[in-house]
Amino acid sequence: MKGKSSRRPAQVAETIRQVVADTLTREIRDPRVGFVTVTGVQVSGDLSHARVRVTVMGEPEDRERALEGLQSAAGFLRSRLTRALDVRV
């Protein structure tokens, strides 16, 4: 059983990566979030926390604006993830 449960965080991380990337490209209309690429997701062992890593193309001021746009969209992204994931903590 240990092997099966240790794969779960990786599976959840991949689902989160896919949902966030898809949502950013199809549903986020904020012009600040232009050239953002989701590079990875780290999920805690108990699946209660996730850290999404992104790369932003452009000048430093473009990166800063993109991060502000992502911060603004965080609640919307969380709601999309809640619908996509069936995880009980």
Protein Blocks (a to p, Z undefined) as FASTA:
>chain_A
ZZmmmmmmmmmmmmmmmmmmmmmmmmmmcfklmmgcdfbdcddfklpaccdddddeddfk
lmmmmmmmmmmmmmmmmmmmmmmpccdZZ
